[in-house]
Amino acid sequence: MSEGLMKMWVALSAIGLMFIAVFSIMLSRSKLSGIFQVIVSLFAWICMIVAGILILIVVFSGPVKG
């Protein structure tokens, strides 16, 4: 697998993690309460932090050589 294709999959997985985080926060704020709300919110924050780190890696690794 080429380096460019690998970067694409990493970026796509980061975007997927961001969507999971958004829907988790929406679920925890509207439907859940108590300890379940805290657990789902913590999961969402972890997903968002991991996604941010992955995007930073992709962006700062520079362009792919042809």
Secondary structure, 3 states (H helix, E strand, C coil): CCHHHHHHHHHHHHHHHHHHHHHHHHHHHHCCCCHHHHHHHHHHHHHHHHHHHHHHHHHHCCCCCC
